[in-house]
Amino acid sequence: QLQLVESGGGLVQPGGSLRLSCAASGFTMDYYAIHWFRQSPGKEREWVSCIIYRNGNTKFADSVKGRFTISRDVVKNTVYLQMNSLKPENTAVYYCAARREVLFTVCGLRSAQDFGSWGQGIQVTVSS
């Protein structure tokens, strides 16, 4: 019943930008933290960013601080990941994931094992 769908990926040149979307169905994001992960072939799924949907609190991995931003649209029930100054090493499949959170007002680094609700993933390729 709970579904997340990513969109907005594709091919960009180094230094370029993409905006990924994570749209929810079957639930309202008001009571959740939404996280972004990425995974390259042969590597572990890496935490990238998160947002507490109800208050807009955000956190970022050190590797993307200053280059990525995360935001939400309460009308569309959607979270966005704006990726700027992209590097070839950012090439990966990007996933959004949801974790119910009604008590805490901040989010942060989590293991992929903490999540049971994932989008299908979307490819981001950074190449010249």
N, C-alpha and C positions, 0 to 999 in steps of 0.2 A: 504493500500500500504506500509506503514511504519511498518516494523516488526523487533522485537528483539527476539532472541532465546538464552536461557541460557543452558549451559551444564557443566559437570564436577563435579556435586554433588555426594553424596553418604554417606557411613558410614565410620567414622574414630574413632580411639581411642583418648581419652584425651591426649593433647600434640602433636597430629599429625597435618598434613597439607593437604589442598586441594587447587586446583586452579580452580576457576570458569571462564567460558568464556561467553561473551555476544557478539553474532554475529549479525550484522545488514544487512537487505535487504530492498530494496525500497528507501534507502537514503544513503548518504555518511556522515559519522560521523564528517567530517572536521568542520562542522558548528554547532556542538552540544556539550553540556556537557552531559556526561553519568554518572548516579548515580546508586549506589547499595543500596537496602533496604533489610530488612528481617522482617519476621512476624512469630510469634509463635501463637498457638491456643489461642483464647481469648484475644489477645493483639493487640495493634495498630501496624501498619506498621512502622518500625524504620529505620531511615536513618543511613547508614553505611559509605559511602565513595563516592567520585566523582572525575572526571577528566575532564578538558577542553581538548577536543580531539586534537585541532590544536596546542597546546603548551605544553601539558603534565602536566599542573598544577594540583596538587592533594590536597585533604583534607580528613580527617578521623574523625569519631566520637571518643570521648575520650575513650570509652569502647574498642576500637580496636587499638588505637595508639600503635605503636611499634610491633604489631603482624601481621597486615594486610598491604599489599601493593597493589597498583592499577597501571596498565600499559595499553598500547595500541599497536596494530600492524597495521600500516597504510596500509600495503599491503592486509591483510586479513579483514580489516574493522571490527576489533574485539577488545574488551576491556576485560582485565583479572583482576580478584580479587584473589590475592594470600593470603591465610589464613593460618597462622602458629600458633603454640601453642594453638590449639583449646581447648575450654572448653565445658563441657556439656551444659551450659547455652547459648552457641552459636547455639544450635540446633534450626533450623527454616527453613522456605521456603525463599530462597533468590531470589530477583527480580532485574533485571536491568531496567532502565528507561531512556528515552532521553528527553532533553529539548533543543530547539534551542537556541544557544548563539553565536552571531557573534561580540558582542561589548566588553563584559567583558573578562578579562584575567585570572580571578580566579573563582573558584566555592566553594560552601560550603553548610552547612546544609539547607535543604529545607523540606517542608511538602510534603507528598505523594499526597496531593490534588493539588499540582502545576504541576503534570504530567498527560498527556493524553496518552502517548505511553509507554507500559510496555511489558516485556517479560512474558512468561507463568509461571515463577517461577520454582525453582528446590530445592529439598529437600536436606538439609545438616543435618546429624545426628551425634552427637559426643557422643559416649558411649563406655564403656568397656564391 
